[in-house]
Amino acid sequence: MTADFDLPRIVSREEWLDARKALLQKEKELLRHHDAVSAERRRLPMVRIDKAYVFEGARGTARLIDLFEGRRQLIVYHFMFEPDAEQGCPACSFQIDDLCDLTHVHARRTTFVLISRAPFARIKPFHQRMGWNVPWYSSILRAARIPGSASSCATKSRSSTPTRPIRAAVTFWAAPTATST
């Protein structure tokens, strides 16, 4: 069997260790930069949401504030499920398959929900088939697109080859006086 790619050259253990240590330094620099950018994202100012978002879920219609389920923070994952599709995106499905029990998320006063553009009547059978216990809502009622969510499942390179899924998660915090949105 021949490889379709060039294999790295073979070197002594000492040469490999030197190369690995140099790479490790670059990886640590990258991680520190990622951590700094993440901290900067967490410090972004908040925006009051006055639009009356309406969603459809297992219990009927719900407002954005209802999605919090009485908790302080809401994480919305935009699960790519197009309005005319019979099933959800495979990459999004893989993400949710790997999602553990939400007990620890709830213990931190946080709710995690899925939102898709498909009608809830299309989402429901797929949700049941997958056996997930994550709350899932349709945003189709009043074009309730959440700010910052993505519209397609994969980015495309110039060669039109899908490169990697877009993971769209938006976090909201409930203001102490939130009542009507």
Secondary structure, 3 states (H helix, E strand, C coil): CCCCCCCCCCCCHHHHHHHHHHHHHHHHHHHHHHHHHHHHHHCCCCCCCCCCCEEEECCEEEEHHHHCCCCCEEEEEECCCCCCCCCCCHHHHHHHHCCCCCHHHHHCCEEEEEEECCCHHHHHHHHHHHCCCCCEEECCCCCCCCCCCCCCCEEECCCCCEEEECCCEEEEECCCCCCCC
